[in-house]
Amino acid sequence: MKADIHPTFYPNATATCACGATYTVGSTKESFEVEICQACHPFYTGQDKVLDTTGRVDKFKKRAAAAKKA
């Protein structure tokens, strides 16, 4: 590895989420902000919305059949 070409690594950098949670991480920046984290992400909090995709295929097939008839 070449000397003096790598950025400074901060092993105790602070990551702050929009929800207010803070984390200590390793980064090339001393502190930075993120929009979403494990404390507020719907997948991890269990509040995710499952899209009901039943009916989408049937709706598409009906439109395709109608297009063939026309």
Buried (B, 14 or more C-beta within 10 A) or exposed (E): EEEEEEEEEBEEBBBBBEEEEEEEBEBEEEEEEEEEBEEBBEEEEEEEEEEEEEEEEEEEEEEEEEEEEE
